[in-house]
């Protein structure tokens, strides 16, 4: 039987996940001056990221493509090994640092950390039946077999809005929305405490998006799940998330409760993102047009990474990297001019 994570939800004073100074650098070779010479360069995909998530919360992570959202999410789950930092997961009275844990000891923790992938078409094995896909984690971890395995697969299929007879079909027989429900079922059958949804609805039609988002909310309430919700669509983030972290060039530049982010953003990059949300009125122009390109994580500018695109840039912004500080309770921002950049 699938059970809710009540034990985690009853400890509101202790974060389920605590990320400190997380970094993921990729080393690449690039051409250098001279004949047939090359030099190595560090691509700072995730650069000194820190945050906490309380049990039962939903943290939205937003930003332009290439800002490091997915790399951060995969590094937290140890799908990618971090360069440095800590990722502390607390289950009951036991806290473990996922970032430094030996690979041989990670397998038991995989049961409590699951991921919903972006593309429902490529994330499912076309040669396996739906029942085998969903039940595979239970087989790998030796948690169920035989009739018990089939019963648990049928149970989770019903939870995600699919029929028991769907278990004998193959992924090609389903629509995109149904495939994503299969992916959700595969993640939740392990009864995880933490679920990372990486652009889980971006590949779906708008009407289907709403159904899947409502499903994720219902399941989160029923099983007391904690989500990291990576997304581009800010309207979706506003609807589902408790807090929002805004990423730019591998760093979190602003983080606050969702209502506060949308009502009173402090970082000019956050304001630019919010200004890009289309409004149902053709006479209302964009409030803040953002020019330039996303900073190259392999060749970041000095000072604030955002300063080449910021129309409020001053000399300090070009010379000094801003730290993520608490501007007001619960609202963190990495900007030298926080609060002084009117729309």
C-alpha positions in Angstrom: 0.0 0.0 0.0 1.1 3.6 -0.7 1.3 5.6 2.5 1.6 9.3 3.1 4.8 10.8 4.5 3.2 11.9 7.8 6.4 11.5 9.8 8.1 14.1 7.7 5.2 16.5 7.8 5.0 16.5 11.6 8.4 18.1 12.0 7.8 21.6 10.6 10.8 23.1 12.4 13.4 21.0 10.5 13.9 21.2 6.8 13.4 18.0 4.7 16.2 19.2 2.4 19.0 21.7 3.1 21.3 22.6 0.3 24.5 24.6 1.2 27.1 26.0 -1.2 26.2 23.5 -3.9 28.5 23.8 -7.0 28.7 21.9 -10.2 31.5 22.9 -12.5 32.2 21.2 -15.9 35.7 21.3 -17.3 36.0 21.8 -21.0 38.8 22.3 -23.4 38.8 25.5 -25.6 41.1 26.8 -28.3 43.9 29.0 -27.1 46.4 31.3 -28.7 49.1 29.5 -30.6 49.3 26.6 -32.9 47.4 23.5 -31.8 47.2 24.7 -28.2 44.2 24.3 -25.9 43.3 25.4 -22.4 40.8 24.1 -19.9 37.9 26.2 -18.7 35.4 25.7 -16.0 31.7 26.0 -16.9 30.0 27.1 -13.7 26.6 25.4 -14.3 25.7 25.6 -10.6 27.6 28.1 -8.5 27.2 28.3 -4.7 23.5 27.6 -4.4 21.9 27.4 -0.9 18.3 26.9 0.2 16.0 24.9 2.6 12.8 23.2 1.8 10.4 22.3 4.6 8.3 19.1 4.5 5.2 19.5 2.4 6.4 22.6 0.6 6.7 23.2 -3.1 9.7 25.3 -4.2 9.5 26.6 -7.7 12.8 27.2 -9.6 12.6 29.5 -12.6 14.9 31.2 -15.0 15.9 31.3 -18.7 17.2 28.2 -20.5 20.8 27.6 -19.6 20.6 29.2 -16.1 21.3 25.9 -14.3 17.9 24.8 -13.1 18.0 21.2 -14.4 21.6 20.7 -13.5 20.9 21.9 -10.0 17.9 19.5 -9.7 19.9 16.5 -11.0 22.9 17.3 -8.8 20.6 17.4 -5.7 19.4 13.9 -6.6 23.0 12.8 -7.3 22.1 11.9 -10.9 25.2 14.2 -11.4 28.0 14.3 -8.8 28.5 17.8 -7.3 31.8 19.6 -7.4 31.4 20.7 -3.8 28.7 21.6 -1.3 26.3 19.7 0.9 22.8 18.3 0.2 21.3 17.2 3.5 18.1 15.1 3.4 16.3 14.5 6.7 14.1 11.5 7.1 12.6 11.2 10.6 15.5 11.6 13.0 18.2 10.7 10.5 20.0 13.3 8.3 22.3 12.3 5.5 24.5 14.3 3.2 23.6 13.1 -0.3 26.4 15.1 -1.9 29.2 13.2 -0.1 27.6 9.8 0.3 29.3 6.9 -1.4 27.6 5.6 -4.5 27.1 2.2 -2.9 25.0 3.7 -0.1 22.8 5.8 -2.3 20.5 3.0 -3.5 18.3 2.9 -0.3 17.9 6.7 -0.5 16.7 6.5 -4.1 13.4 5.3 -2.7 12.8 8.7 -1.1 14.0 10.8 -4.0 12.3 10.6 -7.3 12.1 12.6 -10.5 9.4 13.4 -13.0 11.0 14.1 -16.3 10.2 16.8 -18.9 9.6 14.7 -22.0 6.9 12.0 -21.5 7.8 10.6 -24.9 11.5 9.8 -24.3 11.4 9.1 -20.6 9.4 5.8 -21.0 10.9 2.6 -22.4 8.9 1.8 -25.6 9.7 -1.9 -25.2 8.1 -2.2 -21.8 4.5 -2.4 -20.8 3.1 0.4 -18.6 2.8 -2.1 -15.7 6.5 -3.1 -16.1 7.6 0.5 -16.3 5.8 1.6 -13.1 6.6 -1.6 -11.2 10.3 -1.6 -12.2 11.5 0.5 -9.2 9.8 -2.0 -6.8 11.5 -4.8 -8.5 14.9 -3.1 -8.4 14.6 -2.4 -4.7 13.1 -5.8 -4.0 10.0 -4.2 -2.3 7.3 -6.3 -4.0 6.8 -9.1 -6.5 4.0 -11.3 -7.9 0.5 -10.4 -7.0 1.6 -7.7 -4.5 3.5 -6.0 -7.3 0.5 -6.1 -9.6 -1.8 -4.7 -6.9 0.5 -1.8 -6.2 0.8 -0.9 -9.8 -3.0 -1.0 -10.2 -3.4 1.2 -7.1 -1.1 3.9 -8.3 -2.6 3.8 -11.8 -6.0 4.6 -10.3 -4.4 7.4 -8.2 -3.1 9.2 -11.3 -6.3 8.8 -13.2 -5.6 5.8 -15.4 -7.4 2.4 -15.6 -6.0 -1.0 -14.4 -6.2 -2.4 -18.0 -3.7 0.3 -19.1 -1.0 -1.8 -17.3 -0.7 -4.2 -20.2 -0.4 -1.6 -22.9 2.7 0.1 -24.3 3.6 3.8 -24.1 3.0 4.4 -27.8 -0.8 3.8 -27.2 -1.1 6.8 -24.9 -1.3 10.6 -25.4 1.3 13.0 -24.0 -0.8 13.8 -20.9 -1.4 10.1 -20.2 2.3 9.3 -20.6 3.2 12.0 -18.1 0.7 10.4 -15.7 2.6 7.2 -16.2 5.8 9.0 -15.3 4.2 10.4 -12.2 3.0 7.0 -11.2 6.5 5.5 -11.6 7.9 8.3 -9.3 5.2 8.0 -6.7 5.0 4.2 -6.4 8.2 4.3 -4.3 6.4 6.5 -1.7 9.1 9.2 -1.9 9.5 12.2 0.4 11.1 14.5 -2.2 9.9 14.7 -5.8 11.7 16.8 -8.5 9.4 17.8 -11.3 11.7 19.0 -14.1 9.5 20.9 -16.6 6.9 18.3 -16.0 4.1 20.1 -17.9 6.0 22.1 -20.5 5.7 19.5 -23.3 1.9 19.2 -22.8 -1.0 21.1 -24.3 -2.4 23.9 -22.2 -5.6 22.1 -21.3 -3.7 19.0 -20.4 -1.2 21.0 -18.4 -4.0 22.2 -16.1 -5.1 18.6 -15.5 -1.6 17.4 -14.7 -0.9 20.4 -12.4 -4.1 19.7 -10.5 -3.2 16.0 -10.2 0.3 17.0 -8.8 -1.4 19.2 -6.2 -3.9 16.5 -5.2 -1.2 13.9 -4.9 1.0 16.3 -2.9 -1.8 16.9 -0.4 -2.7 13.2 -0.2 0.8 11.9 0.3 2.4 14.9 2.0 5.0 15.2 -0.7 7.7 17.9 -1.0 8.3 19.2 -4.6 11.1 21.0 -6.3 9.1 22.3 -9.3 11.4 23.4 -12.2 9.5 25.5 -14.8 9.5 28.2 -17.4 5.9 29.1 -17.2 5.5 31.6 -14.3 1.7 31.4 -14.3 2.1 27.7 -13.4 4.6 28.5 -10.7 2.3 31.1 -9.2 -0.5 28.6 -9.1 1.3 25.6 -7.5 4.4 26.8 -5.6 4.8 28.1 -2.0 8.1 29.7 -2.6 10.1 30.7 -5.8 13.8 30.7 -6.4 15.0 32.7 -9.5 18.2 31.5 -11.1 20.6 33.3 -13.4 24.0 32.0 -14.6 24.1 29.2 -12.1 23.2 31.3 -9.0 20.0 32.0 -7.1 19.5 35.8 -7.5 16.2 36.0 -5.6 14.0 33.8 -3.4 10.8 34.5 -1.6 7.3 33.4 -0.9 5.4 33.2 -4.2 3.0 36.0 -3.6 5.8 38.3 -2.6 7.9 37.5 -5.6 5.0 38.3 -7.9 3.7 41.3 -6.0 7.0 43.0 -5.2 10.1 41.6 -7.0 13.4 43.1 -6.0 15.9 41.9 -8.6 15.8 43.5 -12.0 16.0 40.1 -13.6 13.0 38.8 -11.7 11.1 41.9 -12.8 12.1 41.2 -16.4 10.8 37.7 -16.2 7.5 38.8 -14.7 7.1 41.5 -17.3 7.3 38.9 -20.0 4.1 37.2 -18.8 1.6 37.8 -21.5 -1.5 39.7 -20.4 -4.9 39.3 -22.1 -4.9 42.9 -23.3 -3.2 43.9 -26.5 -3.0 47.5 -25.4 -0.8 46.7 -22.4 2.9 46.8 -23.4 5.7 44.9 -21.7 6.8 46.9 -18.7 10.5 45.9 -18.9 12.1 44.6 -22.0 15.3 42.6 -21.3 18.0 42.8 -24.0 21.2 40.8 -24.5 21.9 37.2 -24.1 22.1 34.9 -21.0 25.6 35.1 -19.5 27.9 32.3 -20.6 28.6 30.1 -17.6 32.1 29.4 -19.0 33.0 33.0 -19.3 31.1 35.0 -16.8 31.6 38.8 -16.6 33.2 40.4 -13.6 31.0 41.5 -10.7 27.3 40.7 -11.0 26.7 38.3 -13.9 23.5 40.2 -14.8 25.1 43.6 -15.1 25.7 43.6 -18.9 21.9 43.3 -19.4 20.8 45.6 -16.5 19.8 49.2 -17.3 20.3 50.0 -13.6 23.9 48.9 -13.5 26.5 51.0 -11.6 30.2 50.7 -11.1 29.8 48.5 -8.0 27.8 46.0 -10.1 30.7 45.6 -12.5 33.3 45.1 -9.8 31.7 43.2 -6.9 29.7 40.0 -6.9 26.5 40.5 -4.9 25.8 38.1 -2.1 22.3 36.5 -1.5 21.1 38.5 1.5 17.8 38.7 3.4 16.3 42.0 2.3 13.3 41.4 4.5 12.0 38.3 6.4 11.9 35.4 4.0 12.8 37.5 1.0 16.4 37.0 -0.2 18.0 38.9 -3.1 21.5 39.1 -4.7 21.5 42.7 -6.0 23.5 45.8 -4.9 20.5 48.0 -5.7 17.7 45.8 -4.3 14.6 47.9 -3.7 16.0 50.8 -5.8 15.1 49.6 -9.2 11.5 50.8 -9.9 9.5 49.2 -12.7 
